[in-house]
Amino acid sequence: MLLSLRIITPLFVLLAGVQAELITKNCKLISGSDSDKNALNLLEPLTNQNFTAEKPEDGYVYIFQVCGDAGGMKNAGLVQKDKKDGKLVRIGNYNQTRAIRGSDWVLLFYEGGDKYENHCSQEPRRAMIMISCSTSTKNAFSVVLEDNQKDQGCYYLFELDSNAVCPVIPSKLSAGSIILIIVFCCLAVYLTGGFLYQRLVVGAKGVEQFPNYAFWSEIGNLSAKRPHIEAWLLNLLGKSKRKGMTIYFPCDQIT
């Protein structure tokens, strides 16, 4: 059973990675440049999600997907849904995509939507989605405007706040700082665990609750005696040099 899990787990991870790659490739870039591809790759965490927004005054709901069928409409990356009759209007297709990347934003273009009927010279609709960096874990999608009061170049503009496009901030901690943090964490675990063990298991009271109290007490006593021991040894060595003789003394005389 364990061997089967070891074999299946890497395969599952590999298949998941392939599936994620296929999702990003659903968007067909008009230019196909490397900069467009890099900008689009940042949006991978936003795939397989429906983002909805509405403007109460115009009676429509807007549905947006990154490289997916919005509202279930084939190849439509962004659609407009009439709240009265549920009619869908294609605003832009994800198989006609452009993407521009900034320091903390991506501007996504969906083109090739349904044609206007009475204005904008009946040109196809297009959508512009400004995806900006946000530290919030919630993705906020909103309608900004529909610019259709001109003969050409009409568009819909939307905004999406997401942490998917936020730049990665490198760690400024040095190796020494990391080692110190690890040492302090280990010391905290040692003190806390030892204190609880001495108190709850051994039943120690007072200062004896300190972990390895006897050992640390002995270290403290030796440190306190060290200056006296050194002075005593130096005194003996000085006398032996003056007399030109070697002095042997037992260890139990050092107090």
Sequence and secondary structure as in RCSB ss.txt:
>XXXX:A:sequence
MLLSLRIITPLFVLLAGVQAELITKNCKLISGSDSDKNALNLLEPLTNQNFTAEKPEDGYVYIFQVCGDAGGMKN
AGLVQKDKKDGKLVRIGNYNQTRAIRGSDWVLLFYEGGDKYENHCSQEPRRAMIMISCSTSTKNAFSVVLEDNQK
DQGCYYLFELDSNAVCPVIPSKLSAGSIILIIVFCCLAVYLTGGFLYQRLVVGAKGVEQFPNYAFWSEIGNLSAK
RPHIEAWLLNLLGKSKRKGMTIYFPCDQIT
>XXXX:A:secstr
 HHHHHHHHHHHHHHHHHHHHHHHHTS BSS  HHHHHHHHTTGGGBT  EEEEETTTTEEEEE BSS GGG TT
EEEEEEETTT  EEEEEEEEEEEEEE SSEEEEEEEE  B SSSGGG B  EEEEEEE SSSS EEEEEEEE SS
SS  EEEEEEEEGGG         HHHHHHHHHHHHHHHHHHHHHHIIIIII   GGGGSTTHHHHHHHHHHHHH
HHHHHHHHHHHHHHHHHHT      GGG  
